[in-house]
Amino acid sequence: MWRFFHKLASPRYFYDIAGHLIPWLGGLFAVLLIVGLYGGLVLAPADYQQGDSFRIIYIHVPSAWMSLFIYVVMAGAGAIGLIWRIKLADVVAASSAPIGASFTFLALVTGSLWGKPMWGTWWVWDARLTSELILLFLYLGVIGLYGAIEDKRSASRAAAVLALVGVVNIPIIHYSVEWWNTLHQGPTVTKLDAPSIHISMLLPLLAMALAFMFYYATALLLRARCEVLERERHAAWTQELAKQWEHQ
Amino acid sequence: MAPGIPHACLTLLKRDLLLAVRRRNEVINPILFFIVVVSLFPMGISPERGLLQALAPGVIWVAALLATLLSLESMFRSDFEDGALEQMLLSPYPVTFLVHAKVLAHWLVTGLPLLLIAPLLGVLMALPEQAMGTLLATLALGTPVLSLVGAIGVALTVGLRRGGALLSLLVLPLYIPVLIFGANAVDASAANLPIAGQLYILGALLLFAVTLAPIATAAALKISTG
């Protein structure tokens, strides 16, 4: 078991294993996406108040979840890279940042599209919208720092420190913004005892959430493979790979 | 045996203050910036007292944020360039404590003057008199947080040639809680509402930043200097 993890942490084995995993993860993503979209857009009934425009939650809510989840993954991977100097953790953190920023952006855009018919305006300074916007700024800061430092190793470590500072700050920012101004509707799914969302609407949402998760895994591995190749371009095994490709 | 940690921190503090006195212009510029930015608002919006009064807390606080941001670079930049920073990191003292001394020096040189100038700007922005004390209290609690959190950002970007724009992207989002509670407390006291809650939270943020920010700064400095 431990040997497997040690092997996995070496860029070379990771490159192979990720290559095998990507088609499966991508396939699961596609299946879940189709199931979730069909369930959400066709099977689920229209909302009695919001009509069909509620259906945007099937994109909006999973994106918002992923935006937070990926930030935590990025900070966690960054911390692992900082503490145990595992190269692969750096790679995972570096590859997560753009994906997370995209999900944050998607959540903001879909929220704004939904806000137009519901609240009558594209943008309100509502607490959750604002904290999502700040989350996007935090992502952009991390990406900017990655881009600014030339040496990849120290770029990863600096970005990891920033991501950790961000993780500590996210709850503070979230609650201060919440306290400052809120208009957003309360959570409808996380109230575990009695979710205020009907099961026919909930199931597609969960399918979409899983689909997004698999999308993240797929995209992460794709990006990480590239990143590994780039960082290890002088290693013997990448040179060998390059030779193999030349022969083909 | 090397002298103790308090002695080392005190020496560093004295040195930084002395350097600041020798480079007066650099110290004064952010404060002038603070005054100029605030005085632009009445000209850009309207000299009407009611409107200014409503805008005053936010404008003064945002200007304080930007003035701090402007002054942050001086915290580590010159030390990085002349190698003094590397010597500090190589010294036998824990970097976290040295960072405390440096941040304190920075706050004494930039945060404290903002505090002294703020009442004047309050007058310019037609801030009611009962809110003046709150403005000072929130700035007294808030500006050290700005220096502490800003230090992390500077430490991360000190090795870069053009870190300025990036620094604002890194640091400003982290300043938001201080801005919200600071400006809100001033707003509330202008309306004769209780402000204890906001001040407690600012105090908590300060304690939190004093405890954790220097650790992150020390880690970032070690990364930046390689």
Interface residues (C-beta under 8 A of the other chain):
Chain A: L82 I134 F137 L138 L140 G141 G144 L145 A148 I149 S154 R157 A158 V161 L162 L164 V165 G166 V168 N169 I172 I173 S176 V177 W179 W180
Chain B: V149 I152 L156 T157 G159 L160 G163 L166 L169 L170 L172 P173 L174 I176 P177 I180 F181 N184 I201 L205 F208 L212 A216 A219 A220 I223 S224 G226
